[in-house]
Amino acid sequence: MARQAADVIDEQDYVRVISHNDADGLTSAGIICRALMKKGIRFHTTIVPRLDETVVDTVIESAGEDDLVLFCDMGSGQSDMISRISQDIVVLDHHVPVGESPAKVLVNPHLVGIDGAMHLSASGTTYLVAKALDESNVELAGLAIAGAVGDKQLMDTVNGTILEEAEEAGVISTRKGLKIGDGDIADVLEYTPEPYLDITGDREKIEDFLDILDLKGSISELSAEELKKLTSAIALKLAKKASPEAIDASIGDVYHLDREIVNNVYDMVAILNTCGRMEKAGMALSICMHDREHLEEAKEMAIEYQRSIVENINKALDELQIGNNIGYLITQDMESTGMVASTMVRFINPDMPFIAVNQVDELVKVSARGTRALVAKGLDLAFALREASAEVGGQGGGHNVASGASIPPGTAEEFISKVDEIVGSQLESGED
C-alpha cells in the first residue's frame, strides 16, 4: 500500500494536504510536506481539528481539477463524506476504516491486521509512504516516533521497526529515564500533567520532595545516579494508584530527536499539541519543517498550556462522577478534556474508562479514554461513542482505546447513560 501511494504521489504536480491538528497529525503533515519538497512537488496544506462537511467544502473549493487530495490522520472513517470530492484521493491514516473508501489508495495498518491504535500511528504510516518515495527520508523517522509518542502508542511491531531504523541511521538516540520534557526539575514537575503525581502543580510539595532527594537543577544535567534516584522516587508515587501502563509510559526509554530542532520528544509533542489547540498549526508545521523563527514562542506557549491542563485536572478531580461502568465529567468551557480524560484513566482511576463531556457555546465535545488492559477485556470506545452519539443526534468515533464525539446541547446525561450501558455490555462480554 505504501509503495502504491508513493507511486501515485510521485506523478503529481500539486498536492492538496489535509491533516489533523494534534501531534500525530502535525508530524504526519511535516513528514509528507518535507518529502514533497524534496521531490519538488508543490503543495498546499491545511490543518483541521476534525474532518467534517466544512472541511470537504473547503477542499472542493480550493483544489484544482488535476490536484491530488491527500488526507493524513483522518479520512478512513468518513468515506461517505469524502466521496463528494471529485479529484483523486490518497488517505494515510490509522483509524478503523468505515464503509467503502473512495480513495485511489488507502494506506491503513488495520487493512493488514495491524492495530493502528497501538502499533502504528498516522505519522508512522505517512513515514512509510515517504520512505517509499525516497529511501533518504529515513531522516523523517524522528517525526514518526514523535507522532506515535503523542498518540501514546507502543514501540513494538511496526513502530519498533521504525525506531530501530531511526537509531541505526543516527536519527534518534535513546536513554533510560523519566519520560518528561527537559528543564529545571521543580518547574517541570509543577507544570507537566503526565505523569500526574500527588505533588503535581503544588510548588511547596515539589520543593519538599526534591529537598528530601537532595536534587536540583536541569533534568538533562542530572548524573546517572541522580536521575535514577528521581526516577525511583516517582515510580514509588505512581505505584500507589496509577495503571501499569501509565507507569510504563512514565519511566523507561526517552527518545532524543537528533535531526529535529526540538530534541526531547516529550517537549516536541507538548509544543505540537499546544500549537494545534491554540490554532497555531502553522507555527507547529513550521517547527516540523525546521523553521526556528517561532520556536521560543511555541515553547513558552506549551509551558503555559500545560499549566492550564494541570489546573483543569485538579478542577476535574472535584467534579468527577462514577457510573456503573465509567468515570465521567460533565462540564463547560474546559480546555484539553482529552488530556484530562487520559490522566483520569491512567493515573487516578484505571479500573474504568473515563468520558469527559464539555460544552463550549453551542458545541458539546466528548473525549473518551481507556487503557490497553480495558481494551483487552472488550472495551471499544470508538464503537461506544459512535453508537451513543448517533442516538442523541451527534457523531463520534476514533480508536478502541481513545475516541471522541460531538453531541447536541442538552443531551449529555442521555449520552453518558448510553455509553455507560454499551461499555458495560462490552466488558461483560469480554469476561465470557
GULUMVEX-528130 format. One record per residue (C-alpha): y negated, x, z negated; residue number from 1. Coordinates in pm, whole numbers, padded with zeros to 5 digits. Layout:
REM residues N
c2:Y&c1:X&c3:Z&i:NUM $
...
This chain:
REM residues 432
c2:00000&c1:00000&c3:00000&i:1 $
c2:-00245&c1:00279&c3:-00089&i:2 $
c2:-00176&c1:00454&c3:00243&i:3 $
c2:-00224&c1:00127&c3:00434&i:4 $
c2:-00555&c1:00058&c3:00257&i:5 $
c2:-00672&c1:00415&c3:00322&i:6 $
c2:-00595&c1:00379&c3:00694&i:7 $
c2:-00799&c1:00057&c3:00713&i:8 $
c2:-01092&c1:00212&c3:00524&i:9 $
c2:-01085&c1:00527&c3:00738&i:10 $
c2:-01152&c1:00319&c3:01052&i:11 $
c2:-01473&c1:00167&c3:00915&i:12 $
c2:-01837&c1:00248&c3:00986&i:13 $
c2:-01966&c1:00039&c3:00694&i:14 $
c2:-01802&c1:-00094&c3:00378&i:15 $
c2:-01934&c1:-00369&c3:00151&i:16 $
c2:-01810&c1:-00279&c3:-00200&i:17 $
c2:-01796&c1:-00533&c3:-00486&i:18 $
c2:-01676&c1:-00421&c3:-00830&i:19 $
c2:-01668&c1:-00528&c3:-01194&i:20 $
c2:-01930&c1:-00422&c3:-01450&i:21 $
c2:-01700&c1:-00274&c3:-01717&i:22 $
c2:-01588&c1:00089&c3:-01745&i:23 $
c2:-01280&c1:00032&c3:-01527&i:24 $
c2:-01477&c1:-00148&c3:-01257&i:25 $
c2:-01761&c1:00105&c3:-01260&i:26 $
c2:-01528&c1:00404&c3:-01237&i:27 $
c2:-01345&c1:00224&c3:-00955&i:28 $
c2:-01676&c1:00187&c3:-00772&i:29 $
c2:-01762&c1:00551&c3:-00844&i:30 $
c2:-01428&c1:00667&c3:-00703&i:31 $
c2:-01448&c1:00469&c3:-00380&i:32 $
c2:-01817&c1:00547&c3:-00324&i:33 $
c2:-01761&c1:00921&c3:-00365&i:34 $
c2:-01458&c1:00900&c3:-00135&i:35 $
c2:-01660&c1:00709&c3:00128&i:36 $
c2:-01946&c1:00961&c3:00104&i:37 $
c2:-01705&c1:01247&c3:00166&i:38 $
c2:-01580&c1:01068&c3:00478&i:39 $
c2:-01933&c1:00993&c3:00599&i:40 $
c2:-01872&c1:00619&c3:00581&i:41 $
c2:-02180&c1:00416&c3:00488&i:42 $
c2:-02151&c1:00160&c3:00211&i:43 $
c2:-02341&c1:-00098&c3:00006&i:44 $
c2:-02219&c1:-00153&c3:-00350&i:45 $
c2:-02278&c1:-00449&c3:-00581&i:46 $
c2:-02160&c1:-00458&c3:-00942&i:47 $
c2:-02097&c1:-00803&c3:-01093&i:48 $
c2:-01980&c1:-00939&c3:-01432&i:49 $
c2:-01731&c1:-01177&c3:-01268&i:50 $
c2:-01614&c1:-01287&c3:-00924&i:51 $
c2:-01740&c1:-01640&c3:-00865&i:52 $
c2:-01874&c1:-01853&c3:-00581&i:53 $
c2:-02220&c1:-01698&c3:-00614&i:54 $
c2:-02077&c1:-01352&c3:-00551&i:55 $
c2:-01885&c1:-01478&c3:-00248&i:56 $
c2:-02206&c1:-01640&c3:-00115&i:57 $
c2:-02386&c1:-01306&c3:-00157&i:58 $
c2:-02113&c1:-01123&c3:00035&i:59 $
c2:-02119&c1:-01379&c3:00316&i:60 $
c2:-02497&c1:-01347&c3:00344&i:61 $
c2:-02512&c1:-00966&c3:00326&i:62 $
c2:-02204&c1:-00837&c3:00506&i:63 $
c2:-02219&c1:-00768&c3:00879&i:64 $
c2:-01965&c1:-00915&c3:01117&i:65 $
c2:-01775&c1:-00587&c3:01156&i:66 $
c2:-01808&c1:-00468&c3:00793&i:67 $
c2:-01509&c1:-00426&c3:00568&i:68 $
c2:-01541&c1:-00613&c3:00237&i:69 $
c2:-01374&c1:-00418&c3:-00046&i:70 $
c2:-01318&c1:-00565&c3:-00392&i:71 $
c2:-01243&c1:-00337&c3:-00689&i:72 $
c2:-01109&c1:-00461&c3:-01023&i:73 $
c2:-01120&c1:-00821&c3:-00901&i:74 $
c2:-01000&c1:-01042&c3:-00619&i:75 $
c2:-00628&c1:-01076&c3:-00698&i:76 $
c2:-00672&c1:-01394&c3:-00899&i:77 $
c2:-00936&c1:-01553&c3:-00674&i:78 $
c2:-00750&c1:-01582&c3:-00343&i:79 $
c2:-00890&c1:-01926&c3:-00255&i:80 $
c2:-01243&c1:-01816&c3:-00336&i:81 $
c2:-01248&c1:-01500&c3:-00124&i:82 $
c2:-01073&c1:-01675&c3:00166&i:83 $
c2:-01420&c1:-01805&c3:00262&i:84 $
c2:-01510&c1:-01451&c3:00373&i:85 $
c2:-01452&c1:-01406&c3:00746&i:86 $
c2:-01461&c1:-01025&c3:00751&i:87 $
c2:-01156&c1:-00807&c3:00686&i:88 $
c2:-01092&c1:-00771&c3:00313&i:89 $
c2:-00928&c1:-00498&c3:00107&i:90 $
c2:-00856&c1:-00568&c3:-00262&i:91 $
c2:-00794&c1:-00278&c3:-00504&i:92 $
c2:-00705&c1:-00446&c3:-00831&i:93 $
c2:-00467&c1:-00455&c3:-01127&i:94 $
c2:-00489&c1:-00817&c3:-01241&i:95 $
c2:-00194&c1:-01051&c3:-01182&i:96 $
c2:-00211&c1:-01188&c3:-00825&i:97 $
c2:-00250&c1:-01565&c3:-00798&i:98 $
c2:-00197&c1:-01751&c3:-00470&i:99 $
c2:-00164&c1:-01611&c3:-00120&i:100 $
c2:-00423&c1:-01338&c3:-00069&i:101 $
c2:-00641&c1:-01347&c3:00245&i:102 $
c2:-00685&c1:-00969&c3:00216&i:103 $
c2:-00582&c1:-00747&c3:00505&i:104 $
c2:-00448&c1:-00515&c3:00236&i:105 $
c2:-00396&c1:-00596&c3:-00132&i:106 $
c2:-00320&c1:-00289&c3:-00344&i:107 $
c2:-00196&c1:-00405&c3:-00682&i:108 $
c2:00058&c1:-00249&c3:-00921&i:109 $
c2:00209&c1:-00590&c3:-01002&i:110 $
c2:00336&c1:-00616&c3:-00643&i:111 $
c2:00568&c1:-00320&c3:-00704&i:112 $
c2:00679&c1:-00414&c3:-01054&i:113 $
c2:00421&c1:-00211&c3:-01250&i:114 $
c2:00231&c1:-00384&c3:-01531&i:115 $
c2:-00137&c1:-00349&c3:-01443&i:116 $
c2:-00242&c1:-00442&c3:-01795&i:117 $
c2:-00070&c1:-00137&c3:-01943&i:118 $
c2:00025&c1:00124&c3:-01686&i:119 $
c2:-00231&c1:00132&c3:-01402&i:120 $
c2:-00598&c1:00034&c3:-01410&i:121 $
c2:-00816&c1:-00069&c3:-01118&i:122 $
c2:-00970&c1:00279&c3:-01123&i:123 $
c2:-00622&c1:00429&c3:-01105&i:124 $
c2:-00536&c1:00200&c3:-00814&i:125 $
c2:-00859&c1:00297&c3:-00639&i:126 $
c2:-00790&c1:00666&c3:-00707&i:127 $
c2:-00451&c1:00641&c3:-00533&i:128 $
c2:-00627&c1:00499&c3:-00227&i:129 $
c2:-00897&c1:00768&c3:-00240&i:130 $
c2:-00630&c1:01037&c3:-00264&i:131 $
c2:-00453&c1:00886&c3:00036&i:132 $
c2:-00785&c1:00916&c3:00222&i:133 $
c2:-00820&c1:01284&c3:00129&i:134 $
c2:-00597&c1:01495&c3:-00097&i:135 $
c2:-00902&c1:01680&c3:-00230&i:136 $
c2:-01005&c1:01354&c3:-00401&i:137 $
c2:-00783&c1:01466&c3:-00690&i:138 $
c2:-01124&c1:01571&c3:-00830&i:139 $
c2:-01183&c1:01198&c3:-00892&i:140 $
c2:-00888&c1:01170&c3:-01130&i:141 $
c2:-01119&c1:01206&c3:-01431&i:142 $
c2:-01286&c1:00876&c3:-01340&i:143 $
c2:-00944&c1:00712&c3:-01303&i:144 $
c2:-00843&c1:00824&c3:-01651&i:145 $
c2:-01179&c1:00708&c3:-01793&i:146 $
c2:-01120&c1:00364&c3:-01644&i:147 $
c2:-00771&c1:00348&c3:-01793&i:148 $
c2:-00906&c1:00452&c3:-02134&i:149 $
c2:-01176&c1:00186&c3:-02101&i:150 $
c2:-00904&c1:-00075&c3:-02046&i:151 $
c2:-00703&c1:00064&c3:-02342&i:152 $
c2:-00403&c1:00148&c3:-02127&i:153 $
c2:-00101&c1:00366&c3:-02197&i:154 $
c2:-00092&c1:00715&c3:-02047&i:155 $
c2:00259&c1:00688&c3:-01911&i:156 $
c2:00428&c1:00594&c3:-01580&i:157 $
c2:00159&c1:00595&c3:-01306&i:158 $
c2:-00128&c1:00669&c3:-01544&i:159 $
c2:00079&c1:00958&c3:-01677&i:160 $
c2:00129&c1:01093&c3:-01326&i:161 $
c2:-00245&c1:01077&c3:-01255&i:162 $
c2:-00318&c1:01254&c3:-01584&i:163 $
c2:-00065&c1:01526&c3:-01504&i:164 $
c2:-00221&c1:01578&c3:-01159&i:165 $
c2:-00565&c1:01596&c3:-01316&i:166 $
c2:-00458&c1:01855&c3:-01573&i:167 $
c2:-00284&c1:02070&c3:-01310&i:168 $
c2:-00593&c1:02057&c3:-01088&i:169 $
c2:-00827&c1:02154&c3:-01375&i:170 $
c2:-01000&c1:01816&c3:-01361&i:171 $
c2:-00908&c1:01718&c3:-01718&i:172 $
c2:-00831&c1:01922&c3:-02029&i:173 $
c2:-00661&c1:01771&c3:-02333&i:174 $
c2:-00669&c1:01848&c3:-02705&i:175 $
c2:-00543&c1:01670&c3:-03014&i:176 $
c2:-00788&c1:01496&c3:-03241&i:177 $
c2:-00983&c1:01182&c3:-03316&i:178 $
c2:-01037&c1:00956&c3:-03014&i:179 $
c2:-01412&c1:00911&c3:-03050&i:180 $
c2:-01725&c1:01045&c3:-02886&i:181 $
c2:-01896&c1:01367&c3:-02981&i:182 $
c2:-02195&c1:01412&c3:-03212&i:183 $
c2:-02277&c1:01451&c3:-03580&i:184 $
c2:-01975&c1:01327&c3:-03778&i:185 $
c2:-02172&c1:01094&c3:-04005&i:186 $
c2:-02366&c1:00944&c3:-03713&i:187 $
c2:-02056&c1:00886&c3:-03501&i:188 $
c2:-01864&c1:00722&c3:-03787&i:189 $
c2:-02163&c1:00499&c3:-03854&i:190 $
c2:-02207&c1:00357&c3:-03503&i:191 $
c2:-01858&c1:00383&c3:-03349&i:192 $
c2:-01681&c1:00043&c3:-03351&i:193 $
c2:-01336&c1:00188&c3:-03272&i:194 $
c2:-01168&c1:00292&c3:-03490&i:195 $
c2:-01315&c1:00032&c3:-03723&i:196 $
c2:-01285&c1:00157&c3:-04081&i:197 $
c2:-01379&c1:00023&c3:-04423&i:198 $
c2:-01679&c1:00259&c3:-04409&i:199 $
c2:-01795&c1:00182&c3:-04053&i:200 $
c2:-02167&c1:00100&c3:-04044&i:201 $
c2:-02223&c1:00193&c3:-04410&i:202 $
c2:-02405&c1:00526&c3:-04426&i:203 $
c2:-02370&c1:00568&c3:-04803&i:204 $
c2:-01992&c1:00517&c3:-04794&i:205 $
c2:-01963&c1:00751&c3:-04495&i:206 $
c2:-02153&c1:01029&c3:-04671&i:207 $
c2:-01938&c1:00987&c3:-04983&i:208 $
c2:-01626&c1:01005&c3:-04764&i:209 $
c2:-01744&c1:01324&c3:-04592&i:210 $
c2:-01854&c1:01480&c3:-04923&i:211 $
c2:-01504&c1:01436&c3:-05059&i:212 $
c2:-01365&c1:01605&c3:-04748&i:213 $
c2:-01641&c1:01869&c3:-04757&i:214 $
c2:-01716&c1:01814&c3:-04388&i:215 $
c2:-02042&c1:01806&c3:-04194&i:216 $
c2:-02185&c1:01892&c3:-03854&i:217 $
c2:-02083&c1:01807&c3:-03499&i:218 $
c2:-01729&c1:01691&c3:-03429&i:219 $
c2:-01688&c1:01931&c3:-03136&i:220 $
c2:-01778&c1:02224&c3:-03363&i:221 $
c2:-01521&c1:02150&c3:-03633&i:222 $
c2:-01250&c1:02410&c3:-03679&i:223 $
c2:-00890&c1:02308&c3:-03613&i:224 $
c2:-00832&c1:02287&c3:-03988&i:225 $
c2:-01143&c1:02072&c3:-04047&i:226 $
c2:-01053&c1:01840&c3:-03758&i:227 $
c2:-00702&c1:01799&c3:-03897&i:228 $
c2:-00847&c1:01714&c3:-04240&i:229 $
c2:-01078&c1:01448&c3:-04091&i:230 $
c2:-00806&c1:01301&c3:-03872&i:231 $
c2:-00557&c1:01278&c3:-04160&i:232 $
c2:-00810&c1:01103&c3:-04385&i:233 $
c2:-00892&c1:00846&c3:-04116&i:234 $
c2:-00522&c1:00792&c3:-04044&i:235 $
c2:-00472&c1:00701&c3:-04411&i:236 $
c2:-00755&c1:00447&c3:-04390&i:237 $
c2:-00612&c1:00292&c3:-04073&i:238 $
c2:-00260&c1:00269&c3:-04216&i:239 $
c2:-00378&c1:00011&c3:-04472&i:240 $
c2:-00445&c1:-00266&c3:-04220&i:241 $
c2:-00462&c1:-00161&c3:-03853&i:242 $
c2:-00190&c1:-00226&c3:-03595&i:243 $
c2:00036&c1:00067&c3:-03500&i:244 $
c2:-00115&c1:00074&c3:-03151&i:245 $
c2:-00465&c1:00088&c3:-03299&i:246 $
c2:-00363&c1:00400&c3:-03489&i:247 $
c2:-00217&c1:00547&c3:-03168&i:248 $
c2:-00540&c1:00457&c3:-02988&i:249 $
c2:-00750&c1:00628&c3:-03255&i:250 $
c2:-00565&c1:00955&c3:-03306&i:251 $
c2:-00392&c1:01179&c3:-03054&i:252 $
c2:-00481&c1:01327&c3:-02715&i:253 $
c2:-00855&c1:01350&c3:-02644&i:254 $
c2:-00939&c1:01389&c3:-02274&i:255 $
c2:-01225&c1:01605&c3:-02151&i:256 $
c2:-01352&c1:01524&c3:-01803&i:257 $
c2:-01422&c1:01874&c3:-01678&i:258 $
c2:-01559&c1:01763&c3:-01338&i:259 $
c2:-01786&c1:01482&c3:-01464&i:260 $
c2:-02137&c1:01504&c3:-01609&i:261 $
c2:-02015&c1:01334&c3:-01930&i:262 $
c2:-01723&c1:01539&c3:-02062&i:263 $
c2:-01591&c1:01338&c3:-02358&i:264 $
c2:-01400&c1:01041&c3:-02213&i:265 $
c2:-01497&c1:00812&c3:-02504&i:266 $
c2:-01866&c1:00888&c3:-02454&i:267 $
c2:-01822&c1:00817&c3:-02082&i:268 $
c2:-01653&c1:00483&c3:-02148&i:269 $
c2:-01921&c1:00381&c3:-02402&i:270 $
c2:-02201&c1:00470&c3:-02160&i:271 $
c2:-02046&c1:00280&c3:-01868&i:272 $
c2:-01966&c1:-00030&c3:-02074&i:273 $
c2:-02318&c1:-00030&c3:-02218&i:274 $
c2:-02485&c1:00003&c3:-01880&i:275 $
c2:-02269&c1:-00276&c3:-01743&i:276 $
c2:-02353&c1:-00509&c3:-02031&i:277 $
c2:-02723&c1:-00424&c3:-02024&i:278 $
c2:-02744&c1:-00498&c3:-01649&i:279 $
c2:-02800&c1:-00130&c3:-01573&i:280 $
c2:-02498&c1:-00098&c3:-01345&i:281 $
c2:-02693&c1:00117&c3:-01100&i:282 $
c2:-02751&c1:00368&c3:-01379&i:283 $
c2:-02378&c1:00370&c3:-01461&i:284 $
c2:-02278&c1:00416&c3:-01099&i:285 $
c2:-02529&c1:00699&c3:-01057&i:286 $
c2:-02363&c1:00879&c3:-01352&i:287 $
c2:-02024&c1:00838&c3:-01184&i:288 $
c2:-02190&c1:00984&c3:-00871&i:289 $
c2:-02311&c1:01291&c3:-01070&i:290 $
c2:-02680&c1:01195&c3:-01083&i:291 $
c2:-02824&c1:01322&c3:-01415&i:292 $
c2:-03165&c1:01154&c3:-01384&i:293 $
c2:-03094&c1:00871&c3:-01630&i:294 $
c2:-02816&c1:01034&c3:-01831&i:295 $
c2:-03008&c1:01086&c3:-02156&i:296 $
c2:-03147&c1:00732&c3:-02144&i:297 $
c2:-02795&c1:00599&c3:-02090&i:298 $
c2:-02661&c1:00800&c3:-02386&i:299 $
c2:-02930&c1:00659&c3:-02617&i:300 $
c2:-02863&c1:00305&c3:-02491&i:301 $
c2:-02492&c1:00348&c3:-02560&i:302 $
c2:-02551&c1:00456&c3:-02919&i:303 $
c2:-02784&c1:00164&c3:-02990&i:304 $
c2:-02544&c1:-00078&c3:-02820&i:305 $
c2:-02254&c1:00047&c3:-03031&i:306 $
c2:-02465&c1:-00003&c3:-03343&i:307 $
c2:-02518&c1:-00365&c3:-03240&i:308 $
c2:-02144&c1:-00407&c3:-03186&i:309 $
c2:-02074&c1:-00284&c3:-03540&i:310 $
c2:-02330&c1:-00534&c3:-03673&i:311 $
c2:-02161&c1:-00814&c3:-03477&i:312 $
c2:-01816&c1:-00717&c3:-03606&i:313 $
c2:-01945&c1:-00731&c3:-03961&i:314 $
c2:-02100&c1:-01070&c3:-03890&i:315 $
c2:-01777&c1:-01194&c3:-03729&i:316 $
c2:-01581&c1:-01100&c3:-04041&i:317 $
c2:-01785&c1:-01359&c3:-04230&i:318 $
c2:-01724&c1:-01627&c3:-03964&i:319 $
c2:-01356&c1:-01553&c3:-03898&i:320 $
c2:-01128&c1:-01860&c3:-03883&i:321 $
c2:-00748&c1:-01872&c3:-03877&i:322 $
c2:-00549&c1:-02130&c3:-03679&i:323 $
c2:-00174&c1:-02180&c3:-03674&i:324 $
c2:-00114&c1:-01903&c3:-03421&i:325 $
c2:-00451&c1:-01741&c3:-03352&i:326 $
c2:-00752&c1:-01596&c3:-03524&i:327 $
c2:-01076&c1:-01719&c3:-03374&i:328 $
c2:-01453&c1:-01726&c3:-03389&i:329 $
c2:-01691&c1:-01991&c3:-03252&i:330 $
c2:-02044&c1:-01854&c3:-03244&i:331 $
c2:-02370&c1:-01835&c3:-03048&i:332 $
c2:-02572&c1:-01555&c3:-02890&i:333 $
c2:-02333&c1:-01280&c3:-02998&i:334 $
c2:-02316&c1:-00965&c3:-02785&i:335 $
c2:-01995&c1:-00782&c3:-02697&i:336 $
c2:-01745&c1:-01052&c3:-02801&i:337 $
c2:-01471&c1:-00868&c3:-02611&i:338 $
c2:-01513&c1:-00569&c3:-02840&i:339 $
c2:-01532&c1:-00798&c3:-03144&i:340 $
c2:-01207&c1:-00968&c3:-03044&i:341 $
c2:-01041&c1:-00632&c3:-02976&i:342 $
c2:-01148&c1:-00497&c3:-03315&i:343 $
c2:-01026&c1:-00806&c3:-03498&i:344 $
c2:-00677&c1:-00797&c3:-03349&i:345 $
c2:-00634&c1:-00421&c3:-03364&i:346 $
c2:-00795&c1:-00330&c3:-03696&i:347 $
c2:-00831&c1:-00647&c3:-03908&i:348 $
c2:-00551&c1:-00897&c3:-03836&i:349 $
c2:-00292&c1:-00759&c3:-03591&i:350 $
c2:-00042&c1:-01040&c3:-03657&i:351 $
c2:-00230&c1:-01291&c3:-03438&i:352 $
c2:-00422&c1:-01274&c3:-03109&i:353 $
c2:-00795&c1:-01324&c3:-03150&i:354 $
c2:-01018&c1:-01560&c3:-02949&i:355 $
c2:-01399&c1:-01527&c3:-02955&i:356 $
c2:-01595&c1:-01824&c3:-02818&i:357 $
c2:-01963&c1:-01752&c3:-02765&i:358 $
c2:-02234&c1:-01985&c3:-02635&i:359 $
c2:-02541&c1:-01834&c3:-02471&i:360 $
c2:-02783&c1:-02101&c3:-02343&i:361 $
c2:-02565&c1:-02341&c3:-02141&i:362 $
c2:-02288&c1:-02089&c3:-02077&i:363 $
c2:-01986&c1:-02065&c3:-02307&i:364 $
c2:-01786&c1:-01746&c3:-02262&i:365 $
c2:-01448&c1:-01667&c3:-02414&i:366 $
c2:-01294&c1:-01328&c3:-02488&i:367 $
c2:-00931&c1:-01307&c3:-02599&i:368 $
c2:-00737&c1:-01002&c3:-02709&i:369 $
c2:-00380&c1:-00939&c3:-02822&i:370 $
c2:-00162&c1:-00637&c3:-02891&i:371 $
c2:00130&c1:-00490&c3:-02699&i:372 $
c2:00355&c1:-00594&c3:-02989&i:373 $
c2:00244&c1:-00957&c3:-02948&i:374 $
c2:00296&c1:-00939&c3:-02570&i:375 $
c2:00649&c1:-00813&c3:-02637&i:376 $
c2:00701&c1:-01131&c3:-02841&i:377 $
c2:00596&c1:-01351&c3:-02548&i:378 $
c2:00215&c1:-01362&c3:-02563&i:379 $
c2:00040&c1:-01416&c3:-02228&i:380 $
c2:-00331&c1:-01467&c3:-02283&i:381 $
c2:-00404&c1:-01490&c3:-01909&i:382 $
c2:-00182&c1:-01799&c3:-01884&i:383 $
c2:-00307&c1:-01944&c3:-02212&i:384 $
c2:-00674&c1:-01914&c3:-02120&i:385 $
c2:-00623&c1:-02028&c3:-01761&i:386 $
c2:-00440&c1:-02343&c3:-01873&i:387 $
c2:-00661&c1:-02426&c3:-02174&i:388 $
c2:-00988&c1:-02369&c3:-01987&i:389 $
c2:-00873&c1:-02584&c3:-01694&i:390 $
c2:-00801&c1:-02870&c3:-01933&i:391 $
c2:-01162&c1:-02872&c3:-02056&i:392 $
c2:-01318&c1:-02820&c3:-01711&i:393 $
c2:-01356&c1:-02443&c3:-01716&i:394 $
c2:-01176&c1:-02145&c3:-01568&i:395 $
c2:-01008&c1:-01836&c3:-01707&i:396 $
c2:-00757&c1:-01559&c3:-01652&i:397 $
c2:-00705&c1:-01185&c3:-01680&i:398 $
c2:-00417&c1:-00991&c3:-01837&i:399 $
c2:-00143&c1:-01093&c3:-02079&i:400 $
c2:-00297&c1:-00870&c3:-02348&i:401 $
c2:-00667&c1:-00926&c3:-02270&i:402 $
c2:-00825&c1:-01221&c3:-02096&i:403 $
c2:-01147&c1:-01419&c3:-02059&i:404 $
c2:-01272&c1:-01764&c3:-01970&i:405 $
c2:-01581&c1:-01978&c3:-01927&i:406 $
c2:-01584&c1:-02336&c3:-02056&i:407 $
c2:-01837&c1:-02622&c3:-02066&i:408 $
c2:-02061&c1:-02659&c3:-02373&i:409 $
c2:-01917&c1:-02889&c3:-02637&i:410 $
c2:-01553&c1:-02814&c3:-02555&i:411 $
c2:-01494&c1:-02514&c3:-02784&i:412 $
c2:-01291&c1:-02695&c3:-03053&i:413 $
c2:-01070&c1:-02870&c3:-02796&i:414 $
c2:-01023&c1:-02543&c3:-02608&i:415 $
c2:-00929&c1:-02349&c3:-02923&i:416 $
c2:-00681&c1:-02619&c3:-03021&i:417 $
c2:-00513&c1:-02597&c3:-02680&i:418 $
c2:-00500&c1:-02217&c3:-02685&i:419 $
c2:-00350&c1:-02227&c3:-03034&i:420 $
c2:-00083&c1:-02468&c3:-02911&i:421 $
c2:00002&c1:-02263&c3:-02599&i:422 $
c2:00016&c1:-01933&c3:-02790&i:423 $
c2:00241&c1:-02095&c3:-03049&i:424 $
c2:00481&c1:-02203&c3:-02773&i:425 $
c2:00479&c1:-01857&c3:-02618&i:426 $
c2:00551&c1:-01675&c3:-02942&i:427 $
c2:00817&c1:-01930&c3:-03041&i:428 $
c2:00990&c1:-01892&c3:-02703&i:429 $
c2:00971&c1:-01515&c3:-02731&i:430 $
c2:01173&c1:-01528&c3:-03052&i:431 $
c2:01464&c1:-01711&c3:-02886&i:432 $
